[in-house]
């Protein structure tokens, strides 16, 4: 898959600009095994980069100030200048790239004219972090093109800031971190508060990770994503007024949340209960993964779905149905919705020899209920953003 994407991107760059690209880069999408909505709550998360990519082809500009960017899949072209006064273009892919340029300038990194083209195999709106891959891949490409000397952590932070400042999405750092720091056959146990991580072997044994795409498209900035951030922050402030020693949700306990149920109110209580419970599940899931205990891991995944649906309220009827039907099937260890919510994919832990049967049954029942054919993406865990040469 990566090889054909690289070839297509290089060919389109040549057709557009009349020259071959100097360099090609792959930026992966990501899954999050468990730890949903914890990245902006200073929690631990377990993401991994996957073999769905955005490929960037990059070369020098026609002049020192002219910057040309091409979205191959959309057949769209945007021009700006390296010295420009960049402004967001709401709802347009160029907003993310302009946000990266803005972030580089704010850090004192000057770029000159360039040509860039990109194509993707990451489904848009499926919860696989296409926007993070777009920003990280572009920042990585510019860093290499102009020898800016950025660290991988710098690239992740610049990409996150592009989403905050230009796209208007107050995302956490997990998506960018996974796209940049991913390694093959390992998940990242990331402390989002300290920005420190360790790698955990993905000991899946006879199980595979398979994504089911609901085809319910979400746009975080136009959904309840920012609302959830506000609600969970307000709940934390209520807890902190009663418990001054609490700095983040990492300092909270289930007993503390339960004791303050009345003060938190119905919404605040549910949001806080989910976050504190999910933090405990991440620790347990990392242990289960490291020891190859897929039964335990699967139960944790499903409990997370129940929390996302009933407590954090970011699921939807389609995802709830999909997960419920999947959990009825023999050979399924666990299933849950994945990503920011309000649509996108479920992530499913399935015995290798049961995948075809489970997919066939769940797809048929999903089509019967909603009149939609779900897409299926078996995924492998791969390395993060990198330069390539015809992979």
MARTIRO-68582 format. One record per residue (C-alpha): residue number from 0; x, y, z. Coordinates in pm, whole numbers. Layout:
<recs>
<rec><i>NUM</i><x>X</x><y>Y</y><z>Z</z></rec>
...
</recs>
This chain:
<recs>
<rec><i>0</i><x>0</x><y>0</y><z>0</z></rec>
<rec><i>1</i><x>277</x><y>246</y><z>92</z></rec>
<rec><i>2</i><x>470</x><y>171</y><z>-225</z></rec>
<rec><i>3</i><x>184</x><y>254</y><z>-459</z></rec>
<rec><i>4</i><x>108</x><y>571</y><z>-261</z></rec>
<rec><i>5</i><x>469</x><y>687</y><z>-288</z></rec>
<rec><i>6</i><x>473</x><y>621</y><z>-663</z></rec>
<rec><i>7</i><x>144</x><y>804</y><z>-715</z></rec>
<rec><i>8</i><x>260</x><y>1105</y><z>-515</z></rec>
<rec><i>9</i><x>593</x><y>1130</y><z>-695</z></rec>
<rec><i>10</i><x>424</x><y>1098</y><z>-1034</z></rec>
<rec><i>11</i><x>166</x><y>1366</y><z>-956</z></rec>
<rec><i>12</i><x>439</x><y>1602</y><z>-832</z></rec>
<rec><i>13</i><x>629</x><y>1556</y><z>-1157</z></rec>
<rec><i>14</i><x>321</x><y>1611</y><z>-1370</z></rec>
<rec><i>15</i><x>231</x><y>1927</y><z>-1181</z></rec>
<rec><i>16</i><x>572</x><y>2092</y><z>-1156</z></rec>
<rec><i>17</i><x>767</x><y>1937</y><z>-1442</z></rec>
<rec><i>18</i><x>1047</x><y>1814</y><z>-1217</z></rec>
<rec><i>19</i><x>1100</x><y>1514</y><z>-991</z></rec>
<rec><i>20</i><x>1063</x><y>1571</y><z>-616</z></rec>
<rec><i>21</i><x>1381</x><y>1599</y><z>-415</z></rec>
<rec><i>22</i><x>1244</x><y>1398</y><z>-126</z></rec>
<rec><i>23</i><x>944</x><y>1186</y><z>-27</z></rec>
<rec><i>24</i><x>803</x><y>1132</y><z>321</z></rec>
<rec><i>25</i><x>542</x><y>908</y><z>480</z></rec>
<rec><i>26</i><x>338</x><y>1023</y><z>781</z></rec>
<rec><i>27</i><x>115</x><y>752</y><z>933</z></rec>
<rec><i>28</i><x>-229</x><y>773</y><z>1083</z></rec>
<rec><i>29</i><x>-281</x><y>625</y><z>1425</z></rec>
<rec><i>30</i><x>-496</x><y>407</y><z>1639</z></rec>
<rec><i>31</i><x>-534</x><y>449</y><z>2011</z></rec>
<rec><i>32</i><x>-564</x><y>112</y><z>2175</z></rec>
<rec><i>33</i><x>-708</x><y>262</y><z>2492</z></rec>
<rec><i>34</i><x>-702</x><y>592</y><z>2679</z></rec>
<rec><i>35</i><x>-953</x><y>793</y><z>2477</z></rec>
<rec><i>36</i><x>-988</x><y>1164</y><z>2564</z></rec>
<rec><i>37</i><x>-708</x><y>1140</y><z>2820</z></rec>
<rec><i>38</i><x>-442</x><y>1324</y><z>2623</z></rec>
<rec><i>39</i><x>-582</x><y>1667</y><z>2708</z></rec>
<rec><i>40</i><x>-642</x><y>1552</y><z>3066</z></rec>
<rec><i>41</i><x>-271</x><y>1484</y><z>3132</z></rec>
<rec><i>42</i><x>-332</x><y>1110</y><z>3136</z></rec>
<rec><i>43</i><x>-158</x><y>803</y><z>2998</z></rec>
<rec><i>44</i><x>-257</x><y>676</y><z>2653</z></rec>
<rec><i>45</i><x>-161</x><y>377</y><z>2435</z></rec>
<rec><i>46</i><x>-150</x><y>487</y><z>2071</z></rec>
<rec><i>47</i><x>37</x><y>336</y><z>1777</z></rec>
<rec><i>48</i><x>113</x><y>441</y><z>1422</z></rec>
<rec><i>49</i><x>-60</x><y>232</y><z>1153</z></rec>
<rec><i>50</i><x>-3</x><y>147</y><z>788</z></rec>
<rec><i>51</i><x>-233</x><y>417</y><z>651</z></rec>
<rec><i>52</i><x>-34</x><y>716</y><z>535</z></rec>
<rec><i>53</i><x>-11</x><y>1064</y><z>393</z></rec>
<rec><i>54</i><x>279</x><y>1088</y><z>150</z></rec>
<rec><i>55</i><x>452</x><y>1422</y><z>86</z></rec>
<rec><i>56</i><x>668</x><y>1498</y><z>-217</z></rec>
<rec><i>57</i><x>880</x><y>1811</y><z>-174</z></rec>
<rec><i>58</i><x>1115</x><y>2017</y><z>-388</z></rec>
<rec><i>59</i><x>1252</x><y>2372</y><z>-418</z></rec>
<rec><i>60</i><x>1025</x><y>2659</y><z>-515</z></rec>
<rec><i>61</i><x>1015</x><y>2839</y><z>-844</z></rec>
<rec><i>62</i><x>1158</x><y>3142</y><z>-664</z></rec>
<rec><i>63</i><x>1282</x><y>3222</y><z>-316</z></rec>
<rec><i>64</i><x>944</x><y>3332</y><z>-178</z></rec>
<rec><i>65</i><x>682</x><y>3129</y><z>-366</z></rec>
<rec><i>66</i><x>523</x><y>2834</y><z>-183</z></rec>
<rec><i>67</i><x>302</x><y>2594</y><z>-381</z></rec>
<rec><i>68</i><x>99</x><y>2315</y><z>-219</z></rec>
<rec><i>69</i><x>-105</x><y>2054</y><z>-403</z></rec>
<rec><i>70</i><x>-367</x><y>1817</y><z>-259</z></rec>
<rec><i>71</i><x>-344</x><y>1539</y><z>-516</z></rec>
<rec><i>72</i><x>-658</x><y>1351</y><z>-411</z></rec>
<rec><i>73</i><x>-866</x><y>1668</y><z>-441</z></rec>
<rec><i>74</i><x>-686</x><y>1806</y><z>-746</z></rec>
<rec><i>75</i><x>-653</x><y>2139</y><z>-564</z></rec>
<rec><i>76</i><x>-364</x><y>2383</y><z>-561</z></rec>
<rec><i>77</i><x>-286</x><y>2664</y><z>-316</z></rec>
<rec><i>78</i><x>-12</x><y>2924</y><z>-341</z></rec>
<rec><i>79</i><x>127</x><y>3153</y><z>-74</z></rec>
<rec><i>80</i><x>457</x><y>3320</y><z>4</z></rec>
<rec><i>81</i><x>720</x><y>3238</y><z>261</z></rec>
<rec><i>82</i><x>686</x><y>3594</y><z>389</z></rec>
<rec><i>83</i><x>307</x><y>3590</y><z>381</z></rec>
<rec><i>84</i><x>50</x><y>3693</y><z>640</z></rec>
<rec><i>85</i><x>-118</x><y>3353</y><z>670</z></rec>
<rec><i>86</i><x>-478</x><y>3325</y><z>784</z></rec>
<rec><i>87</i><x>-696</x><y>3016</y><z>836</z></rec>
<rec><i>88</i><x>-927</x><y>2908</y><z>555</z></rec>
<rec><i>89</i><x>-1210</x><y>2741</y><z>751</z></rec>
<rec><i>90</i><x>-1295</x><y>2393</y><z>633</z></rec>
<rec><i>91</i><x>-1009</x><y>2375</y><z>384</z></rec>
<rec><i>92</i><x>-706</x><y>2145</y><z>398</z></rec>
<rec><i>93</i><x>-468</x><y>2437</y><z>346</z></rec>
<rec><i>94</i><x>-555</x><y>2567</y><z>693</z></rec>
<rec><i>95</i><x>-349</x><y>2288</y><z>851</z></rec>
<rec><i>96</i><x>-46</x><y>2353</y><z>632</z></rec>
<rec><i>97</i><x>-64</x><y>2727</y><z>685</z></rec>
<rec><i>98</i><x>-88</x><y>2658</y><z>1058</z></rec>
<rec><i>99</i><x>238</x><y>2464</y><z>1040</z></rec>
<rec><i>100</i><x>408</x><y>2749</y><z>853</z></rec>
<rec><i>101</i><x>279</x><y>2989</y><z>1117</z></rec>
<rec><i>102</i><x>408</x><y>2767</y><z>1398</z></rec>
<rec><i>103</i><x>753</x><y>2744</y><z>1240</z></rec>
<rec><i>104</i><x>773</x><y>3121</y><z>1207</z></rec>
<rec><i>105</i><x>664</x><y>3171</y><z>1569</z></rec>
<rec><i>106</i><x>956</x><y>2951</y><z>1676</z></rec>
<rec><i>107</i><x>1198</x><y>3156</y><z>1469</z></rec>
<rec><i>108</i><x>1238</x><y>2909</y><z>1182</z></rec>
<rec><i>109</i><x>1240</x><y>3069</y><z>838</z></rec>
<rec><i>110</i><x>1146</x><y>2875</y><z>526</z></rec>
<rec><i>111</i><x>1200</x><y>2974</y><z>167</z></rec>
<rec><i>112</i><x>999</x><y>2897</y><z>-141</z></rec>
<rec><i>113</i><x>906</x><y>2531</y><z>-195</z></rec>
<rec><i>114</i><x>680</x><y>2299</y><z>-388</z></rec>
<rec><i>115</i><x>489</x><y>2027</y><z>-205</z></rec>
<rec><i>116</i><x>227</x><y>1773</y><z>-307</z></rec>
<rec><i>117</i><x>56</x><y>1512</y><z>-93</z></rec>
<rec><i>118</i><x>-177</x><y>1215</y><z>-126</z></rec>
<rec><i>119</i><x>-333</x><y>991</y><z>135</z></rec>
<rec><i>120</i><x>-462</x><y>645</y><z>219</z></rec>
<rec><i>121</i><x>-600</x><y>760</y><z>558</z></rec>
<rec><i>122</i><x>-979</x><y>775</y><z>546</z></rec>
<rec><i>123</i><x>-1100</x><y>1126</y><z>629</z></rec>
<rec><i>124</i><x>-1325</x><y>1159</y><z>934</z></rec>
<rec><i>125</i><x>-1272</x><y>798</y><z>1041</z></rec>
<rec><i>126</i><x>-1093</x><y>880</y><z>1366</z></rec>
<rec><i>127</i><x>-749</x><y>778</y><z>1236</z></rec>
<rec><i>128</i><x>-597</x><y>1125</y><z>1277</z></rec>
<rec><i>129</i><x>-557</x><y>1230</y><z>917</z></rec>
<rec><i>130</i><x>-517</x><y>1592</y><z>1030</z></rec>
<rec><i>131</i><x>-232</x><y>1503</y><z>1267</z></rec>
<rec><i>132</i><x>-57</x><y>1306</y><z>993</z></rec>
<rec><i>133</i><x>-102</x><y>1600</y><z>756</z></rec>
<rec><i>134</i><x>51</x><y>1849</y><z>999</z></rec>
<rec><i>135</i><x>329</x><y>1619</y><z>1121</z></rec>
<rec><i>136</i><x>426</x><y>1507</y><z>773</z></rec>
<rec><i>137</i><x>440</x><y>1864</y><z>645</z></rec>
<rec><i>138</i><x>642</x><y>1989</y><z>943</z></rec>
<rec><i>139</i><x>882</x><y>1694</y><z>911</z></rec>
<rec><i>140</i><x>924</x><y>1756</y><z>536</z></rec>
<rec><i>141</i><x>996</x><y>2127</y><z>582</z></rec>
<rec><i>142</i><x>1239</x><y>2052</y><z>864</z></rec>
<rec><i>143</i><x>1438</x><y>1822</y><z>635</z></rec>
<rec><i>144</i><x>1405</x><y>2047</y><z>330</z></rec>
<rec><i>145</i><x>1545</x><y>2353</y><z>509</z></rec>
<rec><i>146</i><x>1763</x><y>2186</y><z>776</z></rec>
<rec><i>147</i><x>1572</x><y>2351</y><z>1059</z></rec>
<rec><i>148</i><x>1710</x><y>2119</y><z>1326</z></rec>
<rec><i>149</i><x>1374</x><y>2033</y><z>1482</z></rec>
<rec><i>150</i><x>1343</x><y>1742</y><z>1723</z></rec>
<rec><i>151</i><x>1059</x><y>1496</y><z>1684</z></rec>
<rec><i>152</i><x>897</x><y>1644</y><z>1992</z></rec>
<rec><i>153</i><x>920</x><y>1991</y><z>1832</z></rec>
<rec><i>154</i><x>744</x><y>1857</y><z>1524</z></rec>
<rec><i>155</i><x>461</x><y>1705</y><z>1731</z></rec>
<rec><i>156</i><x>411</x><y>2031</y><z>1924</z></rec>
<rec><i>157</i><x>415</x><y>2247</y><z>1609</z></rec>
<rec><i>158</i><x>158</x><y>2016</y><z>1451</z></rec>
<rec><i>159</i><x>-63</x><y>2032</y><z>1760</z></rec>
<rec><i>160</i><x>-41</x><y>2412</y><z>1768</z></rec>
<rec><i>161</i><x>-143</x><y>2428</y><z>1403</z></rec>
<rec><i>162</i><x>-469</x><y>2254</y><z>1495</z></rec>
<rec><i>163</i><x>-522</x><y>2478</y><z>1797</z></rec>
<rec><i>164</i><x>-441</x><y>2814</y><z>1640</z></rec>
<rec><i>165</i><x>-559</x><y>2766</y><z>1281</z></rec>
<rec><i>166</i><x>-808</x><y>2478</y><z>1270</z></rec>
<rec><i>167</i><x>-974</x><y>2574</y><z>1599</z></rec>
<rec><i>168</i><x>-955</x><y>2223</y><z>1746</z></rec>
<rec><i>169</i><x>-823</x><y>2202</y><z>2101</z></rec>
<rec><i>170</i><x>-678</x><y>1856</y><z>2050</z></rec>
<rec><i>171</i><x>-437</x><y>1690</y><z>2286</z></rec>
<rec><i>172</i><x>-89</x><y>1577</y><z>2187</z></rec>
<rec><i>173</i><x>-151</x><y>1204</y><z>2143</z></rec>
<rec><i>174</i><x>-229</x><y>1197</y><z>1771</z></rec>
<rec><i>175</i><x>75</x><y>1399</y><z>1673</z></rec>
<rec><i>176</i><x>300</x><y>1208</y><z>1910</z></rec>
<rec><i>177</i><x>193</x><y>873</y><z>1767</z></rec>
<rec><i>178</i><x>245</x><y>986</y><z>1407</z></rec>
<rec><i>179</i><x>596</x><y>1110</y><z>1490</z></rec>
<rec><i>180</i><x>726</x><y>858</y><z>1747</z></rec>
<rec><i>181</i><x>559</x><y>535</y><z>1635</z></rec>
<rec><i>182</i><x>765</x><y>215</y><z>1602</z></rec>
<rec><i>183</i><x>681</x><y>-111</y><z>1430</z></rec>
<rec><i>184</i><x>499</x><y>-369</y><z>1646</z></rec>
<rec><i>185</i><x>502</x><y>-145</y><z>1952</z></rec>
<rec><i>186</i><x>248</x><y>79</y><z>2118</z></rec>
<rec><i>187</i><x>350</x><y>402</y><z>2286</z></rec>
<rec><i>188</i><x>272</x><y>438</y><z>2654</z></rec>
<rec><i>189</i><x>264</x><y>816</y><z>2656</z></rec>
<rec><i>190</i><x>242</x><y>1039</y><z>2961</z></rec>
<rec><i>191</i><x>62</x><y>1337</y><z>2808</z></rec>
<rec><i>192</i><x>133</x><y>1560</y><z>3107</z></rec>
<rec><i>193</i><x>510</x><y>1511</y><z>3108</z></rec>
<rec><i>194</i><x>548</x><y>1430</y><z>2735</z></rec>
<rec><i>195</i><x>749</x><y>1122</y><z>2822</z></rec>
<rec><i>196</i><x>695</x><y>779</y><z>2677</z></rec>
<rec><i>197</i><x>801</x><y>418</y><z>2682</z></rec>
<rec><i>198</i><x>740</x><y>149</y><z>2425</z></rec>
<rec><i>199</i><x>532</x><y>-160</y><z>2496</z></rec>
<rec><i>200</i><x>557</x><y>-470</y><z>2278</z></rec>
<rec><i>201</i><x>229</x><y>-537</y><z>2101</z></rec>
<rec><i>202</i><x>197</x><y>-904</y><z>2194</z></rec>
<rec><i>203</i><x>-125</x><y>-977</y><z>2007</z></rec>
<rec><i>204</i><x>-57</x><y>-1348</y><z>1959</z></rec>
<rec><i>205</i><x>-325</x><y>-1498</y><z>1736</z></rec>
<rec><i>206</i><x>-534</x><y>-1181</y><z>1742</z></rec>
<rec><i>207</i><x>-553</x><y>-903</y><z>1486</z></rec>
<rec><i>208</i><x>-658</x><y>-540</y><z>1514</z></rec>
<rec><i>209</i><x>-931</x><y>-461</y><z>1264</z></rec>
<rec><i>210</i><x>-1110</x><y>-130</y><z>1219</z></rec>
<rec><i>211</i><x>-1474</x><y>-100</y><z>1112</z></rec>
<rec><i>212</i><x>-1558</x><y>234</y><z>952</z></rec>
<rec><i>213</i><x>-1913</x><y>346</y><z>1032</z></rec>
<rec><i>214</i><x>-1906</x><y>612</y><z>758</z></rec>
<rec><i>215</i><x>-2051</x><y>857</y><z>1006</z></rec>
<rec><i>216</i><x>-1819</x><y>1150</y><z>947</z></rec>
<rec><i>217</i><x>-1719</x><y>1377</y><z>1229</z></rec>
<rec><i>218</i><x>-1562</x><y>1720</y><z>1232</z></rec>
<rec><i>219</i><x>-1426</x><y>1787</y><z>1581</z></rec>
<rec><i>220</i><x>-1450</x><y>2164</y><z>1563</z></rec>
<rec><i>221</i><x>-1815</x><y>2141</y><z>1457</z></rec>
<rec><i>222</i><x>-1907</x><y>1865</y><z>1702</z></rec>
<rec><i>223</i><x>-1909</x><y>1827</y><z>2077</z></rec>
<rec><i>224</i><x>-1532</x><y>1773</y><z>2105</z></rec>
<rec><i>225</i><x>-1457</x><y>2122</y><z>2235</z></rec>
<rec><i>226</i><x>-1766</x><y>2103</y><z>2454</z></rec>
<rec><i>227</i><x>-1633</x><y>1789</y><z>2621</z></rec>
<rec><i>228</i><x>-1303</x><y>1960</y><z>2692</z></rec>
<rec><i>229</i><x>-1484</x><y>2248</y><z>2857</z></rec>
<rec><i>230</i><x>-1712</x><y>2021</y><z>3061</z></rec>
<rec><i>231</i><x>-1432</x><y>1801</y><z>3190</z></rec>
<rec><i>232</i><x>-1218</x><y>2104</y><z>3279</z></rec>
<rec><i>233</i><x>-1510</x><y>2258</y><z>3469</z></rec>
<rec><i>234</i><x>-1558</x><y>1931</y><z>3660</z></rec>
<rec><i>235</i><x>-1190</x><y>1929</y><z>3754</z></rec>
<rec><i>236</i><x>-1217</x><y>2283</y><z>3888</z></rec>
<rec><i>237</i><x>-1508</x><y>2174</y><z>4110</z></rec>
<rec><i>238</i><x>-1295</x><y>1891</y><z>4249</z></rec>
<rec><i>239</i><x>-998</x><y>2122</y><z>4302</z></rec>
<rec><i>240</i><x>-1201</x><y>2367</y><z>4508</z></rec>
<rec><i>241</i><x>-1277</x><y>2086</y><z>4754</z></rec>
<rec><i>242</i><x>-941</x><y>1908</y><z>4719</z></rec>
<rec><i>243</i><x>-667</x><y>2173</y><z>4673</z></rec>
<rec><i>244</i><x>-396</x><y>1909</y><z>4643</z></rec>
<rec><i>245</i><x>-549</x><y>1784</y><z>4316</z></rec>
<rec><i>246</i><x>-359</x><y>1924</y><z>4016</z></rec>
<rec><i>247</i><x>-491</x><y>1700</y><z>3739</z></rec>
<rec><i>248</i><x>-720</x><y>1401</y><z>3703</z></rec>
<rec><i>249</i><x>-414</x><y>1186</y><z>3769</z></rec>
<rec><i>250</i><x>-454</x><y>1290</y><z>4134</z></rec>
<rec><i>251</i><x>-821</x><y>1191</y><z>4150</z></rec>
<rec><i>252</i><x>-968</x><y>863</y><z>4269</z></rec>
<rec><i>253</i><x>-1304</x><y>700</y><z>4190</z></rec>
<rec><i>254</i><x>-1399</x><y>747</y><z>4557</z></rec>
<rec><i>255</i><x>-1329</x><y>1119</y><z>4535</z></rec>
<rec><i>256</i><x>-1548</x><y>1157</y><z>4226</z></rec>
<rec><i>257</i><x>-1829</x><y>955</y><z>4384</z></rec>
<rec><i>258</i><x>-1813</x><y>1158</y><z>4705</z></rec>
<rec><i>259</i><x>-1851</x><y>1482</y><z>4508</z></rec>
<rec><i>260</i><x>-2131</x><y>1360</y><z>4284</z></rec>
<rec><i>261</i><x>-2380</x><y>1623</y><z>4402</z></rec>
<rec><i>262</i><x>-2136</x><y>1913</y><z>4365</z></rec>
<rec><i>263</i><x>-2031</x><y>1799</y><z>4018</z></rec>
<rec><i>264</i><x>-2386</x><y>1775</y><z>3889</z></rec>
<rec><i>265</i><x>-2508</x><y>1510</y><z>3642</z></rec>
<rec><i>266</i><x>-2288</x><y>1614</y><z>3350</z></rec>
<rec><i>267</i><x>-1973</x><y>1690</y><z>3547</z></rec>
<rec><i>268</i><x>-2003</x><y>1366</y><z>3741</z></rec>
<rec><i>269</i><x>-2026</x><y>1153</y><z>3426</z></rec>
<rec><i>270</i><x>-1732</x><y>1327</y><z>3260</z></rec>
<rec><i>271</i><x>-1509</x><y>1297</y><z>3566</z></rec>
<rec><i>272</i><x>-1612</x><y>935</y><z>3633</z></rec>
<rec><i>273</i><x>-1518</x><y>836</y><z>3279</z></rec>
<rec><i>274</i><x>-1178</x><y>1007</y><z>3286</z></rec>
<rec><i>275</i><x>-1074</x><y>861</y><z>3623</z></rec>
<rec><i>276</i><x>-1194</x><y>513</y><z>3526</z></rec>
<rec><i>277</i><x>-1019</x><y>527</y><z>3191</z></rec>
<rec><i>278</i><x>-690</x><y>621</y><z>3355</z></rec>
<rec><i>279</i><x>-703</x><y>300</y><z>3557</z></rec>
<rec><i>280</i><x>-790</x><y>97</y><z>3245</z></rec>
<rec><i>281</i><x>-484</x><y>225</y><z>3057</z></rec>
<rec><i>282</i><x>-248</x><y>91</y><z>3322</z></rec>
<rec><i>283</i><x>-424</x><y>-245</y><z>3322</z></rec>
<rec><i>284</i><x>-427</x><y>-260</y><z>2941</z></rec>
<rec><i>285</i><x>-52</x><y>-195</y><z>2918</z></rec>
<rec><i>286</i><x>7</x><y>-490</y><z>3151</z></rec>
<rec><i>287</i><x>-230</x><y>-712</y><z>2953</z></rec>
<rec><i>288</i><x>-64</x><y>-620</y><z>2624</z></rec>
<rec><i>289</i><x>287</x><y>-680</y><z>2755</z></rec>
<rec><i>290</i><x>192</x><y>-1027</y><z>2881</z></rec>
<rec><i>291</i><x>-22</x><y>-1119</y><z>2582</z></rec>
<rec><i>292</i><x>-344</x><y>-1146</y><z>2784</z></rec>
<rec><i>293</i><x>-591</x><y>-1069</y><z>2504</z></rec>
<rec><i>294</i><x>-898</x><y>-1174</y><z>2701</z></rec>
<rec><i>295</i><x>-824</x><y>-917</y><z>2969</z></rec>
<rec><i>296</i><x>-734</x><y>-654</y><z>2711</z></rec>
<rec><i>297</i><x>-1056</x><y>-714</y><z>2521</z></rec>
<rec><i>298</i><x>-1270</x><y>-670</y><z>2833</z></rec>
<rec><i>299</i><x>-1096</x><y>-338</y><z>2904</z></rec>
<rec><i>300</i><x>-1161</x><y>-219</y><z>2549</z></rec>
<rec><i>301</i><x>-1530</x><y>-294</y><z>2578</z></rec>
<rec><i>302</i><x>-1558</x><y>-124</y><z>2916</z></rec>
<rec><i>303</i><x>-1402</x><y>183</y><z>2759</z></rec>
<rec><i>304</i><x>-1671</x><y>182</y><z>2491</z></rec>
<rec><i>305</i><x>-1941</x><y>170</y><z>2755</z></rec>
<rec><i>306</i><x>-1782</x><y>469</y><z>2927</z></rec>
<rec><i>307</i><x>-1746</x><y>668</y><z>2606</z></rec>
<rec><i>308</i><x>-2109</x><y>600</y><z>2519</z></rec>
<rec><i>309</i><x>-2282</x><y>647</y><z>2856</z></rec>
<rec><i>310</i><x>-2045</x><y>869</y><z>3059</z></rec>
<rec><i>311</i><x>-1852</x><y>1081</y><z>2811</z></rec>
<rec><i>312</i><x>-2137</x><y>1068</y><z>2557</z></rec>
<rec><i>313</i><x>-1929</x><y>1085</y><z>2240</z></rec>
<rec><i>314</i><x>-2059</x><y>775</y><z>2066</z></rec>
<rec><i>315</i><x>-2355</x><y>753</y><z>1825</z></rec>
<rec><i>316</i><x>-2624</x><y>500</y><z>1738</z></rec>
<rec><i>317</i><x>-2421</x><y>355</y><z>1451</z></rec>
<rec><i>318</i><x>-2109</x><y>292</y><z>1659</z></rec>
<rec><i>319</i><x>-2307</x><y>154</y><z>1952</z></rec>
<rec><i>320</i><x>-2483</x><y>-90</y><z>1719</z></rec>
<rec><i>321</i><x>-2159</x><y>-190</y><z>1550</z></rec>
<rec><i>322</i><x>-1982</x><y>-260</y><z>1879</z></rec>
<rec><i>323</i><x>-2278</x><y>-448</y><z>2025</z></rec>
<rec><i>324</i><x>-2305</x><y>-675</y><z>1722</z></rec>
<rec><i>325</i><x>-1931</x><y>-735</y><z>1716</z></rec>
<rec><i>326</i><x>-1925</x><y>-835</y><z>2082</z></rec>
<rec><i>327</i><x>-2187</x><y>-1103</y><z>2014</z></rec>
<rec><i>328</i><x>-1952</x><y>-1291</y><z>1781</z></rec>
<rec><i>329</i><x>-1731</x><y>-1584</y><z>1879</z></rec>
<rec><i>330</i><x>-1363</x><y>-1507</y><z>1843</z></rec>
<rec><i>331</i><x>-1397</x><y>-1141</y><z>1945</z></rec>
<rec><i>332</i><x>-1198</x><y>-1041</y><z>2251</z></rec>
<rec><i>333</i><x>-1310</x><y>-679</y><z>2258</z></rec>
<rec><i>334</i><x>-1446</x><y>-386</y><z>2061</z></rec>
<rec><i>335</i><x>-1496</x><y>-15</y><z>2114</z></rec>
<rec><i>336</i><x>-1542</x><y>312</y><z>1930</z></rec>
<rec><i>337</i><x>-1215</x><y>491</y><z>1869</z></rec>
<rec><i>338</i><x>-1111</x><y>853</y><z>1825</z></rec>
<rec><i>339</i><x>-1270</x><y>1179</y><z>1927</z></rec>
<rec><i>340</i><x>-1617</x><y>1040</y><z>1876</z></rec>
<rec><i>341</i><x>-1944</x><y>1133</y><z>1705</z></rec>
<rec><i>342</i><x>-1859</x><y>895</y><z>1421</z></rec>
<rec><i>343</i><x>-1558</x><y>726</y><z>1271</z></rec>
<rec><i>344</i><x>-1433</x><y>374</y><z>1341</z></rec>
<rec><i>345</i><x>-1454</x><y>100</y><z>1595</z></rec>
<rec><i>346</i><x>-1137</x><y>-89</y><z>1687</z></rec>
<rec><i>347</i><x>-1179</x><y>-463</y><z>1724</z></rec>
<rec><i>348</i><x>-955</x><y>-731</y><z>1871</z></rec>
<rec><i>349</i><x>-1039</x><y>-1051</y><z>1683</z></rec>
<rec><i>350</i><x>-891</x><y>-1399</y><z>1653</z></rec>
<rec><i>351</i><x>-716</x><y>-1427</y><z>1319</z></rec>
<rec><i>352</i><x>-920</x><y>-1727</y><z>1203</z></rec>
<rec><i>353</i><x>-1248</x><y>-1557</y><z>1296</z></rec>
<rec><i>354</i><x>-1196</x><y>-1226</y><z>1115</z></rec>
<rec><i>355</i><x>-1373</x><y>-1312</y><z>788</z></rec>
<rec><i>356</i><x>-1675</x><y>-1458</y><z>964</z></rec>
<rec><i>357</i><x>-1706</x><y>-1169</y><z>1209</z></rec>
<rec><i>358</i><x>-1668</x><y>-908</y><z>935</z></rec>
<rec><i>359</i><x>-1931</x><y>-1075</y><z>720</z></rec>
<rec><i>360</i><x>-2186</x><y>-1099</y><z>999</z></rec>
<rec><i>361</i><x>-2136</x><y>-749</y><z>1142</z></rec>
<rec><i>362</i><x>-2131</x><y>-587</y><z>797</z></rec>
<rec><i>363</i><x>-2458</x><y>-756</y><z>702</z></rec>
<rec><i>364</i><x>-2632</x><y>-648</y><z>1022</z></rec>
<rec><i>365</i><x>-2497</x><y>-293</y><z>992</z></rec>
<rec><i>366</i><x>-2623</x><y>-270</y><z>633</z></rec>
<rec><i>367</i><x>-2962</x><y>-408</y><z>738</z></rec>
<rec><i>368</i><x>-2997</x><y>-154</y><z>1020</z></rec>
<rec><i>369</i><x>-2856</x><y>161</y><z>860</z></rec>
<rec><i>370</i><x>-2847</x><y>94</y><z>486</z></rec>
<rec><i>371</i><x>-2473</x><y>161</y><z>477</z></rec>
<rec><i>372</i><x>-2181</x><y>-62</y><z>381</z></rec>
<rec><i>373</i><x>-1912</x><y>-32</y><z>645</z></rec>
<rec><i>374</i><x>-1550</x><y>-38</y><z>536</z></rec>
<rec><i>375</i><x>-1298</x><y>-269</y><z>700</z></rec>
<rec><i>376</i><x>-932</x><y>-186</y><z>763</z></rec>
<rec><i>377</i><x>-702</x><y>-453</y><z>903</z></rec>
<rec><i>378</i><x>-407</x><y>-257</y><z>1041</z></rec>
<rec><i>379</i><x>-43</x><y>-319</y><z>1120</z></rec>
<rec><i>380</i><x>158</x><y>-118</y><z>1370</z></rec>
<rec><i>381</i><x>439</x><y>67</y><z>1190</z></rec>
<rec><i>382</i><x>707</x><y>332</y><z>1244</z></rec>
<rec><i>383</i><x>634</x><y>702</y><z>1257</z></rec>
<rec><i>384</i><x>697</x><y>975</y><z>1001</z></rec>
<rec><i>385</i><x>1007</x><y>912</y><z>793</z></rec>
<rec><i>386</i><x>1177</x><y>978</y><z>464</z></rec>
<rec><i>387</i><x>1122</x><y>705</y><z>208</z></rec>
<rec><i>388</i><x>1263</x><y>597</y><z>-123</z></rec>
<rec><i>389</i><x>1003</x><y>398</y><z>-308</z></rec>
<rec><i>390</i><x>877</x><y>176</y><z>-22</z></rec>
</recs>
